[in-house]
Amino acid sequence: MKLLKERILSEGKCFPGGILKVDNFINHQMDPMLMREMSEELARRFAEHKINKVITIEASGIAPAIMVGNYLNVPVLFAKKKVPSTMENMLVTEVFSFTKNRSYSVCVSSDYLTKDDRVLFIDDFLANGNAALGIIDLVEQAGAKLEGMGFLIEKGFQSGGEELRGRGIHVESLAIIESLDNCTIVLK
């Protein structure tokens, strides 16, 4: 997606260790016009699927997931990183966060993710695919069907995209980072 790629190149910041910071327009301060364009594009790319629910993991995936859900006219469910004492019928998995360098117990209620659901996972980044694998586990626990996974930005030099596509999952990324070597952003 040309608009996103332009913003990454002009406003994205690279840090050692393969870290791309886009918090001034995607995952801290958000540009709603850009988010609308990205979400509309993701909804278009998955339009042929029979999706009845969008799912994400808190927190950075919530904004694009809600907007994609709006375009697809379906509810949005977000997996929580803290197990709430009030949640009933919990489905739980473990997810390792590359950014935070720790594991989280991620959960959803089986009241909201069921065998009747055909879900689309939306997130801001795809790197090693840990969040995506956690969602796959939750979807399988629920007996739901995963229709696809959409990401704003994919780190193509990390293994997540290859692994998900290797599993036969329909994966769409609006921008793919080919390299962050020497803190230079190179797009595919």
C-alpha positions as CSV (number, residue, x, y, z in Angstrom):
1,M,0.0,0.0,0.0
2,K,1.7,3.1,-1.3
3,L,0.5,5.6,1.3
4,L,1.6,3.4,4.3
5,K,5.0,2.7,2.6
6,E,5.5,6.5,2.2
7,R,4.7,7.1,5.8
8,I,7.1,4.3,7.0
9,L,9.9,5.8,4.9
10,S,9.3,9.4,5.9
11,E,8.3,9.0,9.6
12,G,9.4,5.5,10.7
13,K,12.4,5.2,13.0
14,C,14.7,2.2,13.1
15,F,16.5,1.0,16.2
16,P,19.2,-1.6,16.6
17,G,17.9,-5.2,16.9
18,G,15.4,-5.0,14.0
19,I,13.0,-2.6,15.7
20,L,10.9,-0.3,13.6
21,K,9.1,2.4,15.5
22,V,5.9,3.8,13.9
23,D,4.3,5.0,17.1
24,N,3.7,8.5,15.7
25,F,1.0,7.3,13.2
26,I,0.1,3.6,14.0
27,N,0.5,2.3,17.5
28,H,0.7,5.1,20.0
29,Q,-0.5,8.3,18.3
30,M,-2.7,7.2,15.4
31,D,-3.6,8.8,12.1
32,P,-7.3,8.0,11.7
33,M,-7.3,8.9,8.0
34,L,-4.4,6.5,7.3
35,M,-6.0,3.8,9.6
36,R,-9.2,4.2,7.6
37,E,-7.4,3.7,4.3
38,M,-5.4,0.7,5.6
39,S,-8.5,-1.0,7.1
40,E,-10.5,-0.5,3.9
41,E,-7.7,-2.1,2.0
42,L,-7.5,-5.1,4.3
43,A,-11.3,-5.5,4.2
44,R,-11.1,-5.4,0.4
45,R,-8.4,-8.1,0.3
46,F,-10.5,-10.5,2.4
47,A,-13.9,-9.7,0.9
48,E,-14.2,-13.1,-0.8
49,H,-14.1,-14.9,2.6
50,K,-17.2,-15.5,4.6
51,I,-16.0,-13.7,7.7
52,N,-18.4,-13.2,10.6
53,K,-15.9,-12.0,13.2
54,V,-12.6,-10.1,13.4
55,I,-10.2,-11.0,16.2
56,T,-7.0,-9.3,17.4
57,I,-4.8,-9.1,20.6
58,E,-4.7,-6.0,22.7
59,A,-3.6,-3.3,22.3
60,S,-2.1,-2.2,19.0
61,G,-4.3,-4.3,16.9
62,I,-7.5,-3.0,18.3
63,A,-7.8,0.2,16.2
64,P,-7.3,-1.5,12.8
65,A,-9.4,-4.5,13.8
66,I,-12.4,-2.3,14.8
67,M,-12.1,-0.4,11.5
68,V,-11.9,-3.6,9.4
69,G,-14.8,-5.0,11.4
70,N,-16.7,-1.8,10.5
71,Y,-16.0,-2.3,6.8
72,L,-17.0,-6.0,6.9
73,N,-20.0,-5.2,9.2
74,V,-19.0,-7.9,11.7
75,P,-18.2,-7.8,15.5
76,V,-14.6,-7.5,16.7
77,L,-13.2,-9.6,19.5
78,F,-9.9,-8.8,21.2
79,A,-7.9,-11.3,23.2
80,K,-6.9,-9.9,26.6
81,K,-3.3,-10.1,27.8
82,K,-4.4,-10.2,31.4
83,V,-6.8,-12.9,32.6
84,P,-9.8,-11.1,34.1
85,S,-11.4,-12.5,37.2
86,T,-14.9,-11.9,35.7
87,M,-14.3,-13.9,32.5
88,E,-16.3,-17.1,32.2
89,N,-15.7,-20.0,29.8
90,M,-12.1,-18.9,29.1
91,L,-9.9,-20.1,26.3
92,V,-6.2,-19.4,27.1
93,T,-2.9,-19.6,25.3
94,E,0.6,-18.3,25.8
95,V,2.1,-15.7,23.5
96,F,5.7,-14.5,23.6
97,S,6.1,-10.8,22.9
98,F,9.3,-9.9,20.9
99,T,8.8,-6.2,21.7
100,K,8.4,-6.7,25.5
101,N,10.6,-9.8,25.8
102,R,8.1,-11.7,27.9
103,S,5.3,-14.2,27.7
104,Y,1.6,-13.4,28.2
105,S,-1.4,-15.5,29.0
106,V,-3.8,-14.4,26.3
107,C,-7.5,-15.2,26.7
108,V,-11.0,-14.9,25.2
109,S,-14.3,-16.1,26.3
110,S,-15.7,-19.1,24.5
111,D,-19.0,-17.2,24.7
112,Y,-17.6,-14.9,22.0
113,L,-15.4,-17.3,20.0
114,T,-17.4,-20.4,19.0
115,K,-17.4,-23.2,16.4
116,D,-19.8,-21.1,14.3
117,D,-17.2,-18.3,13.8
118,R,-15.2,-17.7,10.7
119,V,-12.6,-15.3,11.8
120,L,-10.1,-12.8,10.4
121,F,-7.1,-11.9,12.6
122,I,-5.9,-8.3,12.2
123,D,-2.7,-6.9,13.9
124,D,-0.3,-4.0,13.4
125,F,2.9,-6.1,13.0
126,L,3.9,-9.5,11.8
127,A,7.4,-10.4,12.9
128,N,8.1,-13.9,14.2
129,G,4.3,-14.7,14.2
130,N,4.0,-15.4,17.9
131,A,0.7,-13.4,18.3
132,A,-0.7,-15.1,15.2
133,L,0.2,-18.5,16.5
134,G,-1.5,-17.7,19.8
135,I,-4.7,-16.7,17.9
136,I,-4.5,-19.9,15.8
137,D,-4.4,-21.9,19.1
138,L,-7.5,-20.0,20.5
139,V,-9.4,-20.4,17.2
140,E,-8.6,-24.2,17.2
141,Q,-9.7,-24.5,20.9
142,A,-13.0,-22.9,20.0
143,G,-13.5,-25.1,16.9
144,A,-13.8,-21.9,14.8
145,K,-12.4,-21.5,11.3
146,L,-9.5,-19.1,10.5
147,E,-10.3,-17.3,7.3
148,G,-7.1,-15.3,7.1
149,M,-4.7,-12.9,8.8
150,G,-4.1,-9.3,7.9
151,F,-1.2,-7.1,9.0
152,L,-0.4,-3.4,8.6
153,I,3.4,-4.1,8.5
154,E,5.3,-7.4,8.1
155,K,9.0,-7.8,8.9
156,G,9.7,-10.0,5.9
157,F,13.2,-10.8,7.2
158,Q,11.7,-12.6,10.2
159,S,10.0,-16.0,10.1
160,G,6.4,-15.3,10.8
161,G,5.1,-14.7,7.3
162,E,6.8,-17.7,5.9
163,E,5.5,-19.9,8.6
164,L,1.9,-18.7,8.3
165,R,1.9,-19.0,4.5
166,G,3.5,-22.4,4.8
167,R,0.5,-23.5,6.8
168,G,-1.8,-22.5,3.9
169,I,-3.1,-19.4,5.7
170,H,-4.3,-16.5,3.6
171,V,-1.9,-13.7,4.8
172,E,-2.0,-10.1,3.6
173,S,0.4,-7.4,4.7
174,L,0.1,-3.8,3.5
175,A,3.8,-3.1,3.7
176,I,6.7,-5.6,3.9
177,I,10.0,-4.6,5.4
178,E,12.8,-6.3,3.6
179,S,15.6,-5.2,5.9
180,L,16.4,-2.9,8.8
181,D,20.1,-3.6,8.5
182,N,22.3,-0.7,9.7
183,C,19.1,1.1,10.8
184,T,18.1,1.7,7.2
185,I,14.5,0.9,6.3
186,V,14.2,-1.1,3.1
187,L,10.8,-2.0,1.8
188,K,9.9,-4.9,-0.5
